[in-house]
Amino acid sequence: MTTFGLVPGACHGAWCFELLVPELRALGHEAIAVDLPCDDPAVDLEGYADIATQALVGAPDDLVLVGHSLAAHTIPRVVRRRPVRTLVFLCGVIPPRAGERNDDEPQLEEPGTFTGLRTDELGRFSFPDPRDAIAAFYQDCEPELAAWAAARLRPQSTTPHRTLNEPIDWPDMPCVSIVCGEDRVARAEWGRWAARERLLGAPVHELPGGHSPFVSRPADLARLLAAVA
């Protein structure tokens, strides 16, 4: 049995894994979904790592840590705080590595994906129109599921984004990347490049669909996570 720690990306919370957790358990594994205060401007990436670490107290030392999207910046920081067996970057916006070759870096997001974003008085961004959120995150989901997910999104503080371009101290441990073929937020082409340059040739596995396979195809994602773990 493997225990998976599931860390959400921007605007999301532990709720986004509600369909994935039972699929992992049906395969004989355990899962702990982490909630982060994405809407709190006082919390930075180190704070996210502290909160995730606290949520994972009691998890075994061979924990497999899965970071979705922006959580690609959180999970390597958790490794400095507790034992982890493997890092899995799911549609990850993977942090830079000092000395990486980036002259051939592809475009990260599909052009136009974030044109619907608006910023509030606290500097937090969100999609006021749920149709824009669905187009970015859930374009391959059934309409009812997409509407359910879009309604639960929270504003995202930009505090963590202040250090997104700073190289991090990468842990020396197994890493795996999962990309999605029609992802508009972290395009598969970019994900394959990042696995080569930032994860030093880590294995890349591909699923069809968009940025949120834990909503659109949780059973497929669970089987893939079980296999790569």
N, C-alpha and C positions, 0 to 999 in steps of 0.2 A: 504494500500500500504506500502511495505517495501522498504527502500533504502539500497542497498548493496554496500559496498566499497570493491573493488576487488584488492588485492595486489599480484603482481607476485613474483615468486620464482627466483632462480638463473638462469642467462643467459636470462631470459625472460623479457618482458616489457608489457605495457598496451595492445599492439597488440594481445597478446595471448587470450584476452577475447572478441575479435571481434565477434566471433560466439555465445558466451554466452549472451552478453548484449541484443541483440534483442530477445532472447528467454525469458529472464527475463521480458523485457518490454511487450512482448506478453501476459504474465501472469498477467499484471497489476502492475508490480513493476518498480522501478528505479534502475539504477546501475551506479557507477562511477568507471572507471578503472584507477588505479594509475600507473604512470610510475616511475621507480627507476633507478638511474645511476649505474647499476650493473657493468659497465666496468670502473668505476672511483675509483682508489685505495685510493683516499683521503677521501672517505665516508665510515663510519662504520655503525653499526646497529642503533645507536642513530641518525645518519644522515638520514638513511632510514626512521625512525619514524618521524623525523621532516618534511621530504619531503612529506610523506604520509599524515600527518596531514594537511599540507598546501593544498594539493590537495583536501582534504575533507572539506575545509572551506565552510560553507553554507549547508552542509548535516545535516539532522535532528539529534536530540540528541538520537533517538532510532535507530541509524545506526546499521546495522549488518555487521561486518567486517570479510571478508573472506581472509585468508592468504594461498597461495599455497606454499607448499614445504618449502624452506628457509624462506619465509615470516611468518612462524610460530614464528620466532624470532622477527619480526617487529611488528606484530599486538598487542601483549601484551604491547609493549612500547607505542603504539599510545594511549592506554587506559589512560596512565598517562598524556596525553596532551589534550584529548577532550572526551566528553561523547560517549559511545558506549553501545548498548543494549546487544549484543551477539557476541562472538568470534567463528568463524567457521574455523577449521583447515582442509584444503583440501590437502590430501596426505602430511600432515604436518610433517616436521622434528622438532618435538615439543621440546622446551627447557627443560633442567633439572630442577627439583624441589629439593630444599634442603631437605635432609632426605629421599628421595625416596628409595624404595627397588629396587635394580637393579641387584641382583644376578641371576635373571632369564631373564634378558634382551635379547631378540632375536637379530639376525643379522639385522641391519638396511637395507642395500641394498643387492640385489642379487649379489653373487660373479661374478666378471667379468664385471659388468655394467659400470665401469669407467676406464677400461683398455685403452680405446682410448683417454682419456683426455691428453692434452698437456698444458704446462705452457709457457707463453711468457716472454719477458724481463721485463715486469712490474709486474710479478707474478700473472697474470690473467690466469685462465684455460678456455679451450674450447675444442670442438671436431673438429679437422681439417677435419675429414672425416664425412660428413653428415650422412652416414650410421650408424656410431656409435651413433650419436645424436638420430637418429630415433629409434635405438634399445633400447636406454635408456628411451626416453621420449614419443615416438609416435608409439610404435610397433603395436598398435591396430587401428591405423588411416588408412583411405584410402590413397593409395600411393601419390596421388596428394596433399592431405592435409598435410601429413607428410613432404613432400618435401617443401611445402610452409612454414610450421612452422620452420623446420630445417634451412632454408635459412635466417630466421629473428633472429636467436639466436645471442647474443652478448657475448664477453668474460666476465667472471665473476671474479671480484676482490676477492682476498682472505682476504682482510681487515676485512670484517664482520666475517669471520670464526675464527678469533683470540679469540673471546669470546664465541664461540658456546657452550663450555662445562661449562660455568659459570652459576650457578643457578640464575634465575631472581626473581624479586619481583612480584609474580603472583597476578594479580588482582582478587578480590572476585566478580565474575560475571559469568553468564551462559556461558558455553563452549560446543561446539559440535565438534566431529571429523568425517570426511568422509574419508574412506579408499577405495582403489581400489584393487580388488582381484588379479590382475596380475601386480601390481606395482613393478617395479624393483629398483626404487630409494628409496622409503620408503615402504617397504613390509607391506602388510596388517597385518601380524602377529605382526610386530613391532608396527604398528599404534594402534592395539588393546591393546597391552601392555602399550604404552605411554598414551593412554586415561585412563587406569586404574591407573597407577602410577603417571603420571605427571599432568593429568587433574582430578585426584581424582575421577575416575569412571564416567567421562562425557559420555553421550550417543555416541554410535558409529553407523554410517550408512555406508553401503557398496554398492559400484557400481562395476560392472564388468570392466575389462580392465586395462589399464596401468596408467601412472603417469599424463596424461594430458586429463582428461575427458572434459575440456572446448573446446578441439579440436575434440576428438573422439566421444563424445556423449553430445553435449551442451544442447539439449532439456531435456535429462534425468537429467543432473546436475541441470538445472534450476528448474525443478519440485521438485527435492530433496531439493534444497536450499529454495524454497518457503515453502515447508512443514516443514523444521526444524526451519525456522525463526519464 
